[in-house]
Amino acid sequence: MTPQPPARDAASVAAAHQADADAVHGDVSVDELELQSELSGADASATATPDVAAYALRLGDDALILSQRLGWWISRAPELEEDMALGNIALDLLGHARSLLHYAGTASGRTEDDLAYWRDEHEFRCAWLFQQPNGDFAHTIARGLIAAIWMQELYTALARSTDASLAAIAAKSVKEVAYHRDHAVQWTLRLAGGTEESRRRLLVALTDTWPYTDELFRDDELHDRLGDIAPRPSSLRAGFDEIWTAVLAEAEITEADFTNSKIGQSSGGGRHGHHSTHLGPLLAEMQVLARRHPGATW
C-alpha cells in the first residue's frame, strides 16, 4: 500500500500556494502598500499650503469630472475595444483625481472621498470643458483631444514644479496622458478621413467644443501667488496650439471649417465656482450613493 502524505490544514495549503506564486511572480501581497504615499505621489506626510491646495483642487476636479463623463461610455461605445479604451482612460483620470484631491485635502484634513462626494456644485473648480455632455462619439473625441493635448502640456510643465508632491503626481500622470492624446488623435484622423457623415459629425463636434478651450489658458491671481510652483496657464498656449495645428493639418481640417466668429469663446467661470447647467445633474448621479448611505463601506 502506497503511503499517503500527512494531511495539511487550510493555512498550510494557502502558505504553500503563496510560496509557489512568489517564486514565479515575486511578492504579490498588497497589505503593506502605503496607500497615502501612492496617492500623494511623494512624501505622505507632506501638507499642501492653502494656495497649493486650491490649485490641486482645480486639477483634481477636472480629472474627476472627465473621468465620470467617460465612464458612461462603458457598454455604450461603438465597439468593444472602445469600451475598454475609454474605461481605461477614465480609470487613469480617476487615479489623477485621487492623487490631486488627496493632496488638496491635506490642507483641511479632508479625504479625497470627502472632496468628491460632500461638496456642492458651487464648491467645485473644474473648467467647463470637462462638464460638457458626451454627445455622440465624435463629441467625446473632440473633447478628449482638447483635454489630452492640454493635460500633456500642463503635466510636462508641472513635473518641474518646486512643490515635490505636485511634481511627482505630474510626472506619473503625463505618461498616461500621452496615451490619452494618441487615442484621441487616432480617432480624430479616423473620423475626419472616414465617411462624409463621420467627417460632418466631427466638424460639428469641434464647432460645439472649441469655445470651451480658452478657459483652460486664463491666468488669475492664484497663479500670481503660486510663482514657480505651477505654470501659468497662458504659458501653455503656444505648445498646445503647435500640436493642435499639426493634428488638424494631418486630418485636412482648417479652423475655418469649425470656428464661428458669432459664437466666440465660452465665458467659463468654473475655476471660481460658476458652472454650466451640466455639472449639477452629473454630481447628483455621482454623489447619490455616498450621500444616501453616509459612512457605508464595502
N, C-alpha and C positions, 0 to 999 in steps of 0.2 A: 504494500500500500504506500503510495507516494505521500510523504509528509506534507502537511499544509502549513503555510506561513502563519504566524500568530496574527490574530485579529487586531486591527488597529481602530482606534476611535476616530470620530469625525475630525477632531482637531489635528490629529496626526496626519490624516489623509490630506487635509487642506494645506498643512505646512509643507508636505511633500510636493503637492502641486505647485505651490508658490515658489519653492526652491527650483523646480524644473522651469517655471516661467522666467524666473530671474536669470537662470543660466542661459536662456535663449535671448531674452529681451532686456536683461538688466533689471534694476529695481523699478517695478511698476507701481509701487504703492504711492498713494497721494495724501495719506493722512498727515504727512509732515510738511505739506506745501504751505508756505507762508503767503496766504491769500492777499494780505494787505500789501506786501511788497510787490506782488504781481500786479495789483490794481494801480498802485501809485506810480509804478514804473521806476522807482528809485527807493530811497530810504523810507521805510514805512512810518518812521517817526516824524517825517517832515510835515510841517504845518504851513499851509498857504497863508499869505497876508490877505487882508480884505480885497485889495485890488487884484491880486493874482487869482483869488477865489472867484471874483466876478468875471474875470477873463476865462478861466477854466469852465465856469458855468455856461458861458456863451457857446463855447465849442462843444461841450458835453451835450447841451440841448440840441444843437444842430445834428449831432450824430444820433442821438436818441430818437428824435422825431423822424429823421430819414430812415432809420432802421425800422421803426414802426410802420412807416408807409410801405417799405419794400417787403416786409413780412406778409402783407396782404396778398402778394402775388403767389405765394406758395399754394399749389394746386390749381392756380388760375393762369399761369404763364403759357405762352403759345406752344411750348414743347417741354418735355420732361427735364432736359438738361438745363433749361432756363429756370424751372422750379428750384433746382439745386443751386444754380449760379446766383440767382437773386437772393435765395435764402442764405447762402454763404456770405454774400456781401452784407446782408442785414445783420448777420451774426458778428462780422468784423466790426461794423459800425457800433453795434451794441457793446462790444468789448472796449472800443474807444470811449464810448459814453460812460461806461462804468469806471474806467481809469480816471477820466476827467472829473466826473461828478464825485467820485471818492475823494479826490484831491481838493476839489472845491469845498466839500463838506468838512474838511479838517479845520477850516476857519470858524465854523459854527457848531461843530460837534454833531453834525447830521451825517447820516449814511447816504450812499448813492440811492438806496431804495426810498429813503425819506424825500430826497430831492426829486426823484422820478414820480412818486405816487402821491405825495402830500403837499405839492404846491398847486396853486390855482393858476388859471390861464395867464393872468397879468404878471405872474412871477417868473414865467419862462422867458428866456432870452434868445431864442432861435430866430434866425433870419427867415423871411417869408418864403424864400425858395424852397426850403425843406418842408414847409407846411402844405404846399400845393398838392391837390389830389393826384392820384396816379394817372387818371385819364386812360387813354388807350396805351398800348405798349410803346408807341413812338413817343408819347409824352413822358413816360417813365425814363426812356433812354435819353431824351433831351435834358431832362432834369439831372439825370445821373452823370451825363457828360460834363455839364457845367460844374456840378458839385465835385466830381472827382478831379478835374483839372485844378479847380481852386484849392481843394484839400491837399493835393500834392505840392502845390506851390507853398501853401501855408505850413505844412508839416516839415517840408525841407528847410524852410527858414527857421521854424520854431525849434528844430533839433539843435540849433546853435544858441538857444536861449541861455541866459545866465542863471535861470532857475533850473536846478538839476532835475526836478521831477517833471516839469513840462518838457524839458529836452529829451528825457528818457521816453516819455509817452509818445512824443512826436517821432522819435527815431524808430520806434516799433510800428507806429501807425502808418508811416509813409511807405513802408514795404507792402502793406496790404492795399493801400490806396492805389499803388502802381497797377495792381491787378484790376481794381475797380475802373480805373481810367482806360486800360486796354480793352476791357469788356465793353464799355460804353462806346469807345472809338470803333471797334469792330462792328457793333450793331449799327452805328451811325452810317458807316460805309455800306453795310449790307442793305439798309433801308433806302439810302439815297440811290444806290445802284441797282435796286431790285425792280419792281414793277412800277408803273405810273402811279398806282394807288399808294404803294409804300412810300414813294418819294413825296407824294402830296401830303400824306399824313405826317411825315417827318417835318416838312416845312411848316405845316400848321402847328405842330408841337413846338418848334423853335420860335415861331411867332408868339405863341402863348407864354412860353417860359422865359425868353430872353429878358423881358422887362424886370425880372427879379434879380438879375445879375448884379446890378450896380450897387445894391445894398451891401454886398459882400466886401466892397472895397472902400467903404466910408470910414474915415478916421473920426474919432471923438475924443473927449477929454480923458477917458480911461487909458487910451494908448499914449497920451501925453505923459501920464503918470507912470506907466509901465517902463518906458525907456527901452533898454536893451533886453528886457525880459521877454518881449513879444514883438514881432514885426508889425509895422504899421500896415493896415490893410491896403492903403494906396500903393505901397511899395511892391505889392504882389501883382499889380495890374499888368505891368509890362510882360512878365513871364507868362501870365495867363493868356494874354492876347496873342503872344507868339505861338503858343501851342494851339489855341483855338483857331487861329487863322490857317495854320497848317492842316488841321483836320478838315476844315471847310473846303480848303483847296483840293485836298485829296478826294473829297466827296463831290467835287464840282458844284459847290454851293457858294454863292456870294451873300454878304449880309443884306444886300438889296432884295434877295429872294424871300427874306423872312422878317426884316425890320420894318417898322411902320412909324413914321415921324409923328403921326397923330396919336399914337399910344404912348410913346416915351418910356420913361423908367418908372417902376413902382415907387411909391412914397416910402414903403417899408416901415420900419419902426420897431421891428421885432427885438432888436438889441436893448430897447428901453421898455419892453412890455406891451407894446401896441401891436396887436396881431391881426392877421387876416381872419375872415369868418370861418376858415377851415380848421383852425387849431382846436377850438373848443370841442367839437364832436370827436376829434381824434383822441384828445385827452380823456374824454368821458369813457370811451371804449378801453383805452389803455389802463385807466386807473380804477375801473369799476370793481374788480375783484379784490384788490388791496383795501379799498375803502369799505366794501361791504363786509369783509371779514378781517378787520384790523388785527394784526398780531398773529395771523394764521401762518403756519409753516408747513412745508411738505418736501 
